[in-house]
Amino acid sequence: MNRFDTKLAAAFRRAPILLPWGLGLLLLTLGYYLIFSGGNLNPRVLPSTIINTLSAFITGALFAWPMKRWLPRFSPSALLGFHVLAGAVFALAWYIINITMQGWSYGSLATGAQIEPFRGPAFLWQYFQGFALYGALAGLVHAAIKEPAMPVDEPTRKLPERLLLRTGDEMVTIEPGEIIAIVAADDYCEVRTAKGDHLVRRRLGEFESDLPDNFVRVHRSAIVNLDRVVRCEPAGSGRISVHLAGSDSVIASRAGAKILRERTL
């Protein structure tokens, strides 16, 4: 693929509405030519035919981007009124661009444009065609507007009702609600409860996935049960001293203190 083809493909990707719009107008050009020439393929009517559809393409190009941006903002009940108003403006804009281009095609830079407006039924027919073309453009714009992706419900995380802890050669089970805090100690974690502490060979991060939302990691080495927090007080440098049930306490880091403040009612 040469450089020109690459730029052309990029232009089509940037303006996907104008591509089918232009292809449709090419077919319309053929239809206009057959009608204007009376089926005799008169080459004299070809310039007028091309200007008729080229002016429609230009008008559509002017309307397509604002429509794509504005249409999603309207409620379904307001869309009808918008399309009626926009269709009238589109038809008028196409009419003005068309007769202007037709006038310049018969004039020159020296003599000026010889603009002759359509009269009577010709004007009404032109205006009706403008509404029809606007309807086609509106359909392309609606098709190009991406619908917002529906949110995917994440599966609910199922938490264990009881935790099985291995302490030395023994294994004990406790309910998460019994835990006051979990504190990291080298390669172990100390699980503190009202009935006693359990030293478990497990990382602190591994505990987080098994605990409900009322457990907060207030420090890189400590998790506390908010249901067991008695009070909190400043500990300096943006930290907080978290006092827990059973006369226990943990110092929350600045990041942990921020999390606790965000959870405050």
DAGIUR-V837530 format. One record per residue. N is the residue number from 1. SS is DSSP state (H for helix, E for strand, L for the rest). OMEGA is omega in whole degrees, -180 to 180 (999 if undefined). Layout:
n:N ss:SS omega:OMEGA
n:N ss:SS omega:OMEGA
This chain:
n:1 ss:L omega:-179
n:2 ss:L omega:-175
n:3 ss:H omega:-180
n:4 ss:H omega:179
n:5 ss:H omega:179
n:6 ss:H omega:179
n:7 ss:H omega:-180
n:8 ss:H omega:178
n:9 ss:H omega:178
n:10 ss:H omega:179
n:11 ss:H omega:178
n:12 ss:H omega:179
n:13 ss:H omega:179
n:14 ss:H omega:-177
n:15 ss:L omega:-177
n:16 ss:H omega:-180
n:17 ss:H omega:-175
n:18 ss:H omega:180
n:19 ss:H omega:176
n:20 ss:H omega:177
n:21 ss:H omega:179
n:22 ss:H omega:179
n:23 ss:H omega:178
n:24 ss:H omega:180
n:25 ss:H omega:174
n:26 ss:H omega:176
n:27 ss:H omega:178
n:28 ss:H omega:177
n:29 ss:H omega:178
n:30 ss:H omega:179
n:31 ss:H omega:178
n:32 ss:H omega:-177
n:33 ss:H omega:179
n:34 ss:H omega:-180
n:35 ss:H omega:-176
n:36 ss:H omega:-179
n:37 ss:L omega:180
n:38 ss:L omega:179
n:39 ss:L omega:-178
n:40 ss:L omega:180
n:41 ss:L omega:-180
n:42 ss:L omega:-177
n:43 ss:H omega:-178
n:44 ss:H omega:-179
n:45 ss:H omega:-177
n:46 ss:H omega:179
n:47 ss:H omega:180
n:48 ss:H omega:179
n:49 ss:H omega:-179
n:50 ss:H omega:179
n:51 ss:H omega:-179
n:52 ss:H omega:-179
n:53 ss:H omega:177
n:54 ss:H omega:177
n:55 ss:H omega:176
n:56 ss:H omega:178
n:57 ss:H omega:-180
n:58 ss:H omega:179
n:59 ss:H omega:178
n:60 ss:H omega:179
n:61 ss:H omega:179
n:62 ss:H omega:-176
n:63 ss:H omega:-169
n:64 ss:H omega:-176
n:65 ss:H omega:177
n:66 ss:H omega:180
n:67 ss:H omega:-180
n:68 ss:H omega:-179
n:69 ss:H omega:-173
n:70 ss:H omega:-173
n:71 ss:H omega:180
n:72 ss:H omega:-178
n:73 ss:H omega:-176
n:74 ss:L omega:173
n:75 ss:L omega:180
n:76 ss:H omega:-179
n:77 ss:H omega:-179
n:78 ss:H omega:-177
n:79 ss:H omega:-178
n:80 ss:H omega:179
n:81 ss:H omega:178
n:82 ss:H omega:-177
n:83 ss:H omega:178
n:84 ss:H omega:180
n:85 ss:H omega:-179
n:86 ss:H omega:178
n:87 ss:H omega:178
n:88 ss:H omega:179
n:89 ss:H omega:179
n:90 ss:H omega:-179
n:91 ss:H omega:179
n:92 ss:H omega:180
n:93 ss:H omega:179
n:94 ss:H omega:-180
n:95 ss:H omega:-178
n:96 ss:H omega:180
n:97 ss:H omega:-178
n:98 ss:H omega:-177
n:99 ss:H omega:177
n:100 ss:H omega:179
n:101 ss:H omega:177
n:102 ss:H omega:180
n:103 ss:H omega:180
n:104 ss:H omega:179
n:105 ss:H omega:179
n:106 ss:H omega:180
n:107 ss:L omega:178
n:108 ss:E omega:178
n:109 ss:L omega:-178
n:110 ss:L omega:-176
n:111 ss:L omega:-179
n:112 ss:E omega:-178
n:113 ss:L omega:178
n:114 ss:L omega:-174
n:115 ss:L omega:177
n:116 ss:L omega:-179
n:117 ss:L omega:175
n:118 ss:L omega:-178
n:119 ss:L omega:172
n:120 ss:L omega:-178
n:121 ss:H omega:-180
n:122 ss:H omega:178
n:123 ss:H omega:-180
n:124 ss:H omega:179
n:125 ss:H omega:178
n:126 ss:H omega:-179
n:127 ss:H omega:177
n:128 ss:H omega:177
n:129 ss:H omega:178
n:130 ss:H omega:176
n:131 ss:H omega:-180
n:132 ss:H omega:178
n:133 ss:H omega:177
n:134 ss:H omega:178
n:135 ss:H omega:177
n:136 ss:H omega:179
n:137 ss:H omega:180
n:138 ss:H omega:177
n:139 ss:H omega:178
n:140 ss:H omega:-180
n:141 ss:H omega:178
n:142 ss:H omega:179
n:143 ss:H omega:-178
n:144 ss:H omega:180
n:145 ss:L omega:-180
n:146 ss:L omega:176
n:147 ss:L omega:178
n:148 ss:L omega:-179
n:149 ss:L omega:179
n:150 ss:L omega:180
n:151 ss:L omega:180
n:152 ss:L omega:179
n:153 ss:L omega:178
n:154 ss:L omega:179
n:155 ss:L omega:180
n:156 ss:L omega:-179
n:157 ss:L omega:-179
n:158 ss:L omega:-178
n:159 ss:L omega:178
n:160 ss:L omega:179
n:161 ss:L omega:178
n:162 ss:E omega:178
n:163 ss:E omega:178
n:164 ss:E omega:-177
n:165 ss:E omega:177
n:166 ss:E omega:179
n:167 ss:E omega:-177
n:168 ss:L omega:179
n:169 ss:L omega:-178
n:170 ss:E omega:174
n:171 ss:E omega:179
n:172 ss:E omega:176
n:173 ss:E omega:177
n:174 ss:E omega:174
n:175 ss:E omega:179
n:176 ss:H omega:-180
n:177 ss:H omega:179
n:178 ss:H omega:-175
n:179 ss:E omega:175
n:180 ss:E omega:180
n:181 ss:E omega:174
n:182 ss:E omega:-176
n:183 ss:E omega:179
n:184 ss:E omega:178
n:185 ss:E omega:-176
n:186 ss:L omega:-179
n:187 ss:L omega:-177
n:188 ss:E omega:171
n:189 ss:E omega:178
n:190 ss:E omega:180
n:191 ss:E omega:-175
n:192 ss:E omega:177
n:193 ss:E omega:179
n:194 ss:L omega:-178
n:195 ss:L omega:-179
n:196 ss:E omega:-179
n:197 ss:E omega:180
n:198 ss:E omega:179
n:199 ss:E omega:-173
n:200 ss:E omega:178
n:201 ss:L omega:-179
n:202 ss:L omega:-180
n:203 ss:L omega:-177
n:204 ss:H omega:-180
n:205 ss:H omega:179
n:206 ss:H omega:178
n:207 ss:H omega:-175
n:208 ss:H omega:-177
n:209 ss:L omega:-178
n:210 ss:L omega:-174
n:211 ss:L omega:179
n:212 ss:L omega:-173
n:213 ss:L omega:-179
n:214 ss:L omega:173
n:215 ss:E omega:-176
n:216 ss:E omega:176
n:217 ss:E omega:-175
n:218 ss:E omega:180
n:219 ss:E omega:180
n:220 ss:L omega:-179
n:221 ss:L omega:-177
n:222 ss:E omega:172
n:223 ss:E omega:180
n:224 ss:E omega:175
n:225 ss:E omega:-178
n:226 ss:H omega:178
n:227 ss:H omega:-179
n:228 ss:H omega:178
n:229 ss:E omega:180
n:230 ss:E omega:178
n:231 ss:E omega:177
n:232 ss:E omega:178
n:233 ss:E omega:-179
n:234 ss:E omega:179
n:235 ss:E omega:178
n:236 ss:E omega:178
n:237 ss:L omega:178
n:238 ss:L omega:180
n:239 ss:E omega:-180
n:240 ss:E omega:173
n:241 ss:E omega:-177
n:242 ss:E omega:179
n:243 ss:E omega:-175
n:244 ss:E omega:178
n:245 ss:L omega:-180
n:246 ss:L omega:177
n:247 ss:L omega:177
n:248 ss:E omega:178
n:249 ss:E omega:180
n:250 ss:E omega:177
n:251 ss:E omega:177
n:252 ss:E omega:177
n:253 ss:L omega:179
n:254 ss:H omega:177
n:255 ss:H omega:178
n:256 ss:H omega:177
n:257 ss:H omega:178
n:258 ss:H omega:179
n:259 ss:H omega:179
n:260 ss:H omega:179
n:261 ss:H omega:179
n:262 ss:H omega:179
n:263 ss:L omega:-179
n:264 ss:L omega:180
n:265 ss:L omega:999
